[in-house]
Amino acid sequence: MKRFLYKSALVLSALVGTWGCEQFLDEKPLSQISGDNFFRTPADAVAGVNAVYSAMTGYYNSNGWYFGDVSTEIANRGELTGGLDAMQYSPADPVFRDFWTVMYRGINYANVALAAIPAIAMDETLKARYLGEVRFLRALFYFNLVQGFGDVPLITEPTLDDANNRLPRAESGAIYSLIEEDLRAAEGVLPATYANAELGRATQGGARALLAKVYLTRQNWPGARDKAQEVMQSNRYSLFPDFRNVFRIQNENGREHIFSVQFKSGNARGGGSAFTSQFASRNPNILLNGAIAGTAIAAQRSFYNAFPDHYRKHITMVDSFPSPHYPEITARGKAQAGPAPMKYWDPTFGQAQGGDANWIVLRYADVLLLFAEAENELNGPTAAAYEAVNLVRKRARDANANGTDEPAELAALPNLAGLTQAQFREAVWEERRMELAFEGHHRWDLLRTGRFVQVLQSSGKPAEPLHRLFPIPLLETQANPNLTQNPGYN
């Protein structure tokens, strides 16, 4: 159940945030905040931490799926045209500057908090936890940046003058070193769980899961395998028996959710998510005030047709309405641009401002597949690797969530068995493509496995080697003479 929200403001180098249970707390008047009178009390510390959390919402409310999925062969822009779907990567496109700006805003918030919180007189264990949360979030921001743009400026101090705005790009290896350092520090101080009022904050399991993903990206197979295994052996997480329950809003921050960006509808100041509208907006009855708008993402027809016809497919995508899996959605609305991704369906969307659906950054099925991939690279398809991936497949075919493999279900999606190392590797890649579709992972999986250009070209998208990196935003290169452009972009 959703328990909190976050919001922030930045005034000079001081941060203000709020964290409330079901509603926002009162903000301090801006006239009362300065670098001299902020970050003095434990309340100031938590406000600074919450400001770092708030920086996630802009990116994950739209760009997470746009960059992670629309830029690949599994999705398109629905009733919209151009952009990443058409391989139109322009330094002048404001979407790239939004990505860049939001990530560095969060990094600056994190750097301010990391510089100021240590001096606050407060419980040392709680202080260490706050610093661990901030380091987890800074690592996440930098991980997004380095995957998207490659070499980027490495900023670890608060931006108090123009110096940080004129830094050159650091090599990606240095960025990854900071990411790994931050996550190792975070896992040592973050709690395994929180009380209900603080559900959704970064945990030890979240730090380990993200570190496993970072290690896998860098082909550190032992590190990836071991960190994923630590999450698996913690007994804190498990798969929902019913695949649909992963995405039901009443189950958010549940047994499978390791880290999610929190959204809450109905708040006049914002805080609601837009996923239901963006993903399924071709049906006007689910839109705010009944308005009709063009959907921003749809499944590619070729991906839909290639997806095995089992339970997971019907929850992930719907080709036409009415659907027995979503009977409350009518068939009214615009002609479809492609099968509708449905993971973020919120039945209450339109009754208030925004939606309740969280964005899931890390979940247990992802960790199982990370483990299976890393274990296979180290030792081939061992029994442990098979068990991890087959747990995901068993849930995917279990339409009645009874835990029993019925003949028709098993025939539709059999367990993996008897594969060579190369065959198992490709099977896990395909499993990730299906299990994590439209959750913002696919582009990064294709890039880290060296398949991005080949897969997109095979699907008919005119990908070229330059598309493996996004262009550095034009306004950034114009403002910073030390910032070079990625190869192939003018």
Helices and strands as residue ranges (DSSP letters): E 5-11, E 14-20, G 30-32, H 42-54, H 56-58, I 59-63, H 64-65, I 66-70, E 75-76, G 83-86, H 94-116, G 117-119, H 124-149, G 163-166, H 172-189, G 196-198, H 204-217, H 221-232, G 243-246, G 249-251, E 257-261, H 275-280, G 284-286, G 288-290, E 298-299, H 301-306, H 311-316, E 317-318, E 340-341, E 359-363, H 364-379, H 383-397, H 407-412, H 421-435, H 442-448, H 452-458, G 465-468, H 474-479
